[in-house]
Amino acid sequence: MGRRTTAAITVRLVSQTPAVVSVVDKLGHDFDDTELAGSRLGRTHPFSAHPFDP
């Protein structure tokens, strides 16, 4: 995966899929963006070019 947060989201979504009993997380990432994900500066919604306003 490109980003660490994307890998974490993927694992979380797969683990919540009906009939999935367990998930073994062996996903790697090229870029650790966990510090950036915690920042609100310049944050946008992942499916929109508009600023994210929670």
C-alpha positions, 0 to 999 in steps of 0.5 A, spaced: 500 500 500 502 507 498 500 509 505 500 506 512 493 509 514 490 506 507 493 499 510 490 500 516 483 502 513 483 496 509 484 491 515 479 494 519 474 494 513 476 487 511 475 485 518 468 488 519 466 484 512 460 479 514 463 471 514 470 474 516 473 470 522 480 473 522 484 477 519 492 477 518 495 483 517 501 483 513 500 489 509 506 493 508 506 501 506 511 506 502 509 512 506 508 513 514 502 518 514 500 517 521 502 524 523 499 527 518 493 524 519 492 527 526 493 534 523 487 538 521 491 543 517 489 542 510 485 536 511 480 534 505 475 529 505 478 523 501 472 523 496 472 530 495 476 536 493 473 540 498 476 542 505 473 537 510 469 540 516 467 535 521 
